[in-house]
Amino acid sequence: AGAGDVKMEGSSDEWWGFYDRTDQIDDLLAYLNPNGVREGALYEELSMKYLKITGNMRRREQEASRAEALLHAEVRRSSRIKGDKTEEVVQQLPFLAYRNHFRDLEPSPKQRK
């Protein structure tokens, strides 16, 4: 994903996008009209929760970097033992094991009709 890209997920009928970088939130706030009816409400809510949202984004990025480093870290062990470090990393960083169960419960677009 390049600068300004929003990650998209979903079926062809329904798309969800999300921001995963703080500069994307900054760009959105700069774009919104604070005096607009709907945009003003969104601008106000985002402004009030800005520190929490961006702090969580930075923390998630740091944890993901740490997980990546742990996966690629050189571990000293016997050459006779061939181990997969994935399970070890998931135990140290439990957010990696998260699975969105609510997504599985949502009816498909065909079931809604």
C-alpha positions in Angstrom: 0.0 0.0 0.0 1.4 3.3 -1.0 1.0 6.7 0.5 -2.6 7.6 0.9 -3.9 4.1 0.2 -6.6 2.7 2.3 -6.6 -1.1 2.9 -9.8 -2.6 1.6 -11.4 -5.9 2.6 -14.7 -7.6 1.8 -16.8 -9.0 -0.9 -17.6 -7.1 -4.2 -20.9 -5.9 -2.7 -19.6 -4.6 0.5 -16.2 -3.0 1.2 -14.6 -1.9 4.4 -11.5 0.3 4.5 -9.2 1.1 7.4 -6.3 3.3 8.1 -3.2 1.8 9.7 -0.9 4.8 9.8 -1.2 8.0 11.8 -0.5 10.2 8.8 -3.6 8.9 7.2 -5.6 10.1 10.2 -3.9 13.5 10.0 -4.8 13.7 6.3 -8.5 12.8 7.0 -8.7 15.4 9.7 -7.2 18.0 7.4 -9.7 17.0 4.7 -12.9 17.1 6.8 -15.0 20.3 7.0 -15.4 21.0 10.7 -18.4 23.2 10.0 -20.3 20.6 7.9 -23.2 18.7 9.5 -21.9 15.1 9.2 -18.3 15.9 8.6 -18.3 18.3 11.7 -19.5 15.5 13.9 -16.9 13.1 12.6 -14.2 15.7 12.9 -15.1 16.4 16.5 -15.2 12.7 17.5 -11.9 12.0 15.8 -10.3 15.1 17.4 -11.4 14.0 20.9 -10.1 10.5 20.4 -7.0 11.4 18.3 -4.4 10.7 21.0 -6.0 7.3 21.8 -6.3 6.2 18.2 -2.9 7.3 17.1 -1.2 6.0 20.3 -2.8 2.5 19.7 -1.7 2.6 16.0 1.9 3.4 17.1 1.8 0.7 19.7 0.5 -1.9 17.2 3.2 -0.9 14.7 5.9 -1.3 17.4 4.5 -4.7 18.5 4.4 -5.9 14.9 8.0 -4.8 14.4 8.9 -6.7 17.5 7.1 -9.8 16.3 8.9 -9.6 13.0 12.2 -9.3 14.8 11.4 -12.2 17.0 10.5 -14.4 14.0 13.8 -13.6 12.3 16.0 -13.6 15.4 18.8 -16.0 15.5 18.2 -18.5 18.3 21.0 -20.6 19.7 20.0 -24.2 20.0 21.1 -27.6 19.1 21.4 -28.2 15.4 19.5 -31.5 15.9 16.4 -29.5 16.9 14.4 -28.0 14.1 11.8 -25.8 15.6 9.1 -23.4 14.4 9.3 -20.2 16.3 5.8 -19.0 15.3 4.2 -20.6 18.4 6.8 -19.0 20.7 6.2 -15.6 19.1 2.4 -15.8 19.5 2.9 -16.6 23.2 5.0 -13.5 23.6 2.7 -11.3 21.5 -0.8 -12.6 22.0 -2.4 -10.0 19.7 -1.0 -12.0 16.7 -3.5 -14.9 17.6 -6.6 -12.6 17.4 -9.3 -13.7 15.1 -12.4 -11.7 14.3 -15.2 -14.0 15.2 -17.9 -11.4 14.6 -17.0 -11.3 10.9 -17.9 -15.0 10.7 -21.3 -14.4 12.3 -22.4 -11.7 9.9 -24.8 -12.9 7.2 -23.6 -12.8 3.6 -25.2 -10.3 1.2 -27.2 -13.2 -0.3 -28.6 -14.2 3.1 -29.7 -10.6 3.9 -32.0 -10.4 0.9 
